[in-house]
Amino acid sequence: MRHLGEIPAVPVDSTFASRAELSAAGGHRPLIAGISGAALEGADSIVLNGGYADDEDIWDEIIYTGLGGNTVETKRQVADRALAAANLALAES
């Protein structure tokens, strides 16, 4: 079940040892994908893990490049994102 908003009994500043632990707590369902959501419902969470060179977490602002369009070698964005699937969920939110 998708959960939007705060998760009861999980403080905002919680940390998790793994994505599996985070998923079990209800914080981010996918174990690999960075966007959790559905195109018609919106995104319920995103995870930044340093996997993309163009993503930035500067504490009170996040630059998140979305799904697809990057190269395996440099992990940099080289193409526009398609506004579909997980990217559409993120845009809906």
Secondary structure, 3 states (H helix, E strand, C coil): CCCCCCCCCCCCCCCCCCHHHHHHCCCCCCCCCCEEEECCCEEEEECCCCCCCCCEECCCCEECCCCCCECCCCCCECCCCCCCHHHHHHHHC
